[in-house]
Amino acid sequence: MSEIELMALVASVTLPLWNIPLMVKIIKRKSSEDISLWWALGVWICILFMAPAGFSSKDIVWRSFNIVNSILFTGVVIVALKYRRTRKEARDNH
């Protein structure tokens, strides 16, 4: 593996890790109101559609990125849905 491929592999695993602070922020605030559910679900659906090609790829960088990103972004969607309050709940708490 060349240095460039190694750097790409590290980046492919590191990039999806930025989903963790987003999940932590939502959990600490107990709200995902600042996250668009349309955006989160749209990105997640696209990730799921790309996943089979990524999982079966011989390219270790693409395969690694797809595995880590699929897992962590699924976490984002679950956390965002769990901590989503209805508008009525948000009004009643303020």
SVG drawing of the C-alpha trace seen along z (x, -y; Angstrom):
<svg xmlns="http://www.w3.org/2000/svg" viewBox="-49 -29 53 37">
<polyline fill="none" stroke="black" stroke-width="0.4" points="0.0,0.0 1.4,-3.4 1.6,-6.4 -1.2,-8.0 -3.5,-5.0 -2.7,-4.8 -3.6,-8.5 -6.8,-7.9 -7.6,-4.9 -7.1,-6.9 -9.3,-9.7 -12.0,-7.2 -12.3,-5.9 -11.8,-9.3 -14.3,-11.3 -17.4,-9.5 -16.2,-9.8 -17.4,-13.4 -20.9,-12.0 -20.1,-11.1 -19.9,-14.8 -23.2,-15.4 -24.9,-12.5 -23.4,-13.6 -24.7,-17.1 -28.2,-15.8 -28.1,-13.5 -26.8,-16.3 -29.4,-18.7 -32.1,-16.0 -33.3,-17.6 -32.6,-17.2 -34.7,-20.3 -31.7,-21.9 -31.3,-18.9 -33.4,-18.7 -35.0,-15.2 -35.5,-15.5 -31.7,-16.1 -30.8,-13.2 -33.1,-10.7 -32.1,-11.8 -28.4,-11.4 -29.1,-8.1 -31.1,-6.7 -28.4,-7.6 -25.8,-6.0 -27.9,-2.8 -28.2,-2.8 -24.4,-3.2 -23.6,-0.6 -23.8,2.6 -21.3,1.2 -19.0,0.0 -19.2,3.3 -18.4,5.4 -15.6,3.0 -12.1,4.3 -10.9,0.7 -10.2,0.8 -10.6,-3.0 -14.1,-3.0 -15.1,0.2 -13.8,-1.1 -15.6,-4.4 -18.9,-2.8 -18.8,-0.4 -17.9,-3.1 -20.1,-5.8 -23.1,-3.4 -22.8,-2.4 -22.3,-5.9 -24.8,-7.8 -27.4,-5.1 -26.6,-6.2 -27.2,-9.8 -30.6,-9.0 -31.6,-6.9 -30.5,-9.5 -32.2,-12.3 -35.4,-10.4 -35.3,-9.4 -34.7,-13.0 -37.2,-14.6 -39.9,-16.5 -43.2,-17.5 -43.9,-21.2 -46.5,-20.8 -44.0,-19.2 -41.5,-22.0 -44.1,-24.7 -45.2,-23.1 -41.7,-23.0 -41.0,-26.7"/>
</svg>
